[in-house]
Amino acid sequence: ARLDAQLDRLGGATVGWPEEEHAVFLRVRSQLGSPPFDSERLLSLAALKLNTITDGELRAHAAGCAAREELLEEKRAAVSAWRGARETSSAQRVERERAIEVELRAREDAER
């Protein structure tokens, strides 16, 4: 929930920009081989394509995109850890159930 709230504060999937402008920014980044968001080459080429956006707005958007990417990675790691813990817990429960079954069978055999 904390990570989702932080992602929402960043402005969602488009980091607060209109979809079309954000798509142009991402397309430029992709064409350059996905350099870091603060890459001067990315910012320069994006500025040429998005000529109505100021340098400050572009840099702020790039910083927001980088922050969003970090939060998404943190969220993926948290979900993965949760799934691992859940699987471990499930495996432990199955093992306990098997041990109980073995013990019950042993008692039944001893009573015969």
C-alpha positions in Angstrom: 0.0 0.0 0.0 2.9 2.4 0.8 4.5 1.8 -2.5 1.2 2.2 -4.4 0.6 5.5 -2.6 4.1 6.7 -3.6 3.5 5.7 -7.2 0.2 7.6 -7.2 1.9 10.7 -5.8 4.3 10.6 -8.7 1.5 11.0 -11.1 0.7 7.4 -12.1 1.9 5.6 -15.1 2.7 8.8 -17.1 4.3 10.6 -14.1 1.8 13.4 -14.3 2.3 14.1 -18.1 -0.3 13.7 -20.8 -0.1 10.2 -22.3 1.0 11.4 -25.7 3.9 13.5 -24.4 5.0 10.8 -22.0 4.9 8.3 -24.9 7.2 10.5 -26.9 9.6 10.8 -24.1 9.7 7.0 -23.6 10.0 6.4 -27.3 13.0 8.7 -27.5 14.6 6.9 -24.6 13.9 3.5 -26.2 15.4 4.6 -29.5 18.6 5.5 -27.6 18.8 2.1 -26.0 17.2 3.1 -22.7 19.9 5.2 -21.1 19.5 6.5 -17.5 16.7 9.1 -17.3 19.2 11.9 -16.4 21.2 11.2 -19.6 22.0 14.5 -21.3 21.6 12.9 -24.7 18.1 11.7 -23.8 17.1 15.1 -22.4 18.5 16.9 -25.5 16.7 14.7 -28.0 13.5 14.7 -26.0 13.7 18.5 -25.8 13.8 18.6 -29.6 10.8 16.3 -30.0 8.9 18.0 -27.1 9.6 21.6 -28.0 6.7 22.9 -25.9 8.2 21.5 -22.7 10.8 23.5 -20.8 14.1 22.1 -19.8 13.1 22.2 -16.1 9.9 20.4 -16.8 11.8 17.8 -18.8 14.3 17.2 -16.1 11.6 17.0 -13.4 9.8 14.5 -15.6 12.9 12.4 -16.1 13.6 12.5 -12.3 10.0 11.4 -11.7 10.4 8.5 -14.2 13.5 7.4 -12.5 11.8 7.5 -9.1 8.9 5.5 -10.5 11.1 2.9 -12.0 12.9 2.5 -8.6 9.5 2.2 -6.8 8.3 -0.4 -9.3 11.5 -2.4 -8.8 11.0 -2.2 -5.0 7.4 -3.3 -5.4 8.4 -6.3 -7.6 11.0 -7.3 -5.0 8.4 -7.0 -2.2 5.9 -9.1 -4.1 8.5 -11.7 -4.9 9.6 -11.9 -1.2 6.0 -12.2 -0.1 5.4 -15.0 -2.6 8.5 -16.8 -1.5 7.4 -16.5 2.2 3.9 -17.8 1.3 5.3 -20.7 -0.6 7.7 -21.5 2.3 4.8 -21.3 4.7 2.6 -23.5 2.5 5.4 -26.1 2.2 5.9 -26.1 6.0 2.2 -26.6 6.5 2.2 -29.6 4.0 5.2 -31.1 5.9 3.5 -30.7 9.2 0.3 -32.3 7.8 2.4 -35.2 6.5 4.1 -35.6 9.9 0.7 -35.7 11.6 -0.6 -38.3 9.2 2.5 -40.5 9.8 2.0 -40.2 13.5 -1.7 -41.1 13.3 -0.9 -44.1 11.2 1.8 -45.2 13.6 -0.8 -44.9 16.5 -3.4 -46.8 14.6 -0.9 -49.6 13.8 0.2 -49.7 17.5 -3.4 -50.1 18.6 -4.0 -53.1 16.3 
